[in-house]
Structure formats: C-alpha cells, structure tokens
C-alpha cells in the first residue's frame, strides 16, 4: 500500500457510524455522519498555500484531497449538535520510502489549527498517522475491510504521548448513491 | 511480539468499554464489562481435553489461558441483559515462525462451539486472529496502547469472508485493584 493508492481507494462518499470512548468517565458518544473525500489538483491554491505555511516545496505533494463531514452527535441528548466541517489534506511522501511520509492538514483533529503529522503503512496495509499538537497528540489507524468498507481508530493522547484520553472507532460504508446522504 | 509475551501482557483484570456497530441497521450497542485473564498450566485437564478434541499434541501448546467476562449490554433498554461466560484459549505456535500459529478456543465468539483460529502478529505488534465458523467468520485485532490499555476490533463476517455484518471496538483498561470490579 502507498499513499496514492490509499487516497484513490478513499475517494467518494461514506456513511460513518462512530463511537467515542471517553476513558476516564467510561462515557460513550455516538455519531452518525456523512463524509465526502474528493481529489484536489496539485496546483490548487489551497494546497500550494498550505505547503507554503510549512515551507514545503509544492512539487513534493502526492494525491492532495479534501475531506468534508456532516453529522450528528448524541453527546447532548436534548439538542443534537450538528457537526460540520471540511479540511484539506496534503501528503508529502518520503522520497526514499513509499510506505511513509508527512501529512499536512488545514485543520487538525484534536485542535482546529493547521497541523503536520507523520504517517506510515504497516505490512497489512493499515495507514497509521501520528500528529503532535500543542497540548495533545493524536494517532489514527485506517484500514479497508473491503473496497466499500473502511475502519478508523482514533486516539487522543496526552501531550507526552503516553496516556490516552479518548478512543474512537468508525465504521465507514461507501455510499454507492451519494445523492442519498443517509 | 510473540504469543507468550502477548499472553503475559494480557494477564489480569480489565474494565472494558465496548461499542458494536450493526452495519446494516446503523445500530449502536454499548457494553460495559469486566474481563479476567488467567494463566493455565500446560497440564490442566481442560487444556489437554481441548487439544485432544482437535487431535493436537498437548506438548505443542504455549501459554494457555482462561478468559472470563461479566457485563451489561444496553441492547434491551428496559431490561439490561447480563452477559457472563468464560472460555479457555490454547495457543499452538507455528514451530517454524514465532509470529503465527493456531488458537484453540473452548467456546467461540460468533458461535458458542469449540473453534480453531489462525493468528499472526503484524509488524507493529498487533495480534490478528481469523476464525472460520460454520455460518460466519470472525476477525479480531488486539493491540496495546500502553501496558495498561489495550484495544480490540472484532468483525463478524459473512461465511465467505467478504462482507462484514458487525464491527465492534473495545477499550480495555487494566484494573489495578481487581477487588473493585467497576
């Protein structure tokens, strides 16, 4: 597996079922959402701007893409919170290895500021991304069970990377008719 | 990672938070449980009997153990179902590779009959177990985030192994005082 193939497999519209475990409180959170992943051109101005923010040559990018999501959380039972957003993601493969690299993100997972993470693929094709933020670290594992079903485990870690505060699991099913959002 | 080390790390009492995704219905199920994992002696009669059931020489076993669980599901909201049970598990490492082998189970995950699965470790230390049952197949991935926190993703697959009906995710935290069960 390499990043170009992984992004290619990920393009499209996905219906996501996500469970978060807030470990200290043994609290469960459930989110149903729709995720869209679209390819971006290398010369897209947002892609080039994000590279410039990190002083990275835009020629080094591979398969940049945009991810948009829209969902509902059960966190507040009385008034379901609508979760919407989008971010661009720009892979910078390691020139010396096809199985690892860096991932620039216009908006982070643990904190909503631009971030840069390190990714690699394990030998069973799992994409693993580790991102260090100012006050936390995030680890994401994403893998395909079939071409139309992918799973994602996301961990929010303490700043030193040694403890885990939140673990979440998503089942993402490809929506073969993207006009039907749910 | 090898099976002896993995079982050693797993021994003890764990508090588990589990979310199941029933994919066709987009249904969530939540289970809070306690799991105990105890080492068994090679000469334990249940271990020897299970080997005999599968015509396997008991001398080939490594680190047999017993797993017991007790929990509550929210599946039926009016009357929480109490889930209790135990099973013995007997690894049979491949004599030619420390990273793979077979796992005998006194009682299966997808069906409550004795089962035999194939396991291996990926290069990041994840234990992966694939078990074929009569009418389904199961895949489990278990890995440690820290010595006191492990995660488990379990998939119930269709008989041909190509589709997934249920995906579940468990966060398991070591209970440092096993007298306090919750």
Interface residues (C-beta under 8 A of the other chain):
Chain A: X15 X17 X19 X21 X23 X26 X28 X30 X32 X122 X123 X124 X126 X128 X145 X146 X149 X151 X153 X155 X162 X163 X164 X167 X169 X171 X173
Chain B: X15 X17 X19 X21 X23 X26 X28 X30 X32 X122 X123 X124 X126 X128 X145 X146 X149 X151 X153 X155 X162 X163 X164 X167 X169 X171 X173
